[in-house]
């Protein structure tokens, strides 16, 4: 069995990738999301083998190693990619979370399963197999990493009911966290960095009293939804996120996450769970 891989080595590799490629955290997060969905490295990273290898290492850490320690991390890591891409979180913060996870759990002493049944235990074993290394991570061929990522992810995603149960369990945990934050007056501070101040133009339901133009592009609806959410028009934000999803049904994960946050702020628990 190889020595435990080092997150410090990953940090240095990502720093080199940033300097040499000029990539932002959002660019890196998009590349990792593409690896997860399609098992391929996007341009311009594919042009440099060392950069492609670093992205595969990051994908392995976020979705294989982390999920082997705590199966919930598969969903949390997906959410992390979304918020890194929209600029509300840094890649460094995500790596800090991975370090905290490493200090709390091990492959032989993982976190309790949020959905404890034989199928979930089987999936965790699949992630643990892919997370156990017989040689140092840096010496693994990219093809080997691809096989490890693909095997574990496929095992989880082909079990649709378990994936839904896992997502719902995590969303319920988040709703409890949201409730605690709301009671402390810290909900939007945690999600956006500043508290929502009620807008004087909003009625009791949170709906604003002026009309909004129809838009042509999904990204325009998302931009306006973000603005409406920040202004306290949470109901209007949900409407605009929904219109964005109507226009862009093939790439909805980030939009679903944002709409789920807005629904959570409205205490629409079931709707938020479904979106998360």
GIMO-V294868 format. One record per run of one state. SS is the DSSP state (H for helix, E for strand, - for the rest). FROM is the first residue (numbers start at 0). LEN is the number of residues. If there is no record, write none. Layout:
[[SS & FROM & LEN] [SS & FROM & LEN]]
This chain:
[[- & 0 & 6] [H & 6 & 15] [- & 21 & 3] [H & 24 & 14] [- & 38 & 6] [H & 44 & 3] [- & 47 & 1] [H & 48 & 21] [- & 69 & 3] [H & 72 & 13] [- & 85 & 5] [H & 90 & 14] [- & 104 & 1] [E & 105 & 1] [- & 106 & 2] [E & 108 & 1] [- & 109 & 8] [H & 117 & 14] [- & 131 & 5] [H & 136 & 3] [- & 139 & 2] [H & 141 & 16] [- & 157 & 2] [H & 159 & 25] [- & 184 & 2] [H & 186 & 6] [- & 192 & 9] [E & 201 & 1] [- & 202 & 5] [E & 207 & 1] [- & 208 & 9] [H & 217 & 13] [- & 230 & 3] [H & 233 & 14] [- & 247 & 5] [H & 252 & 13] [- & 265 & 3] [H & 268 & 7] [- & 275 & 1]]
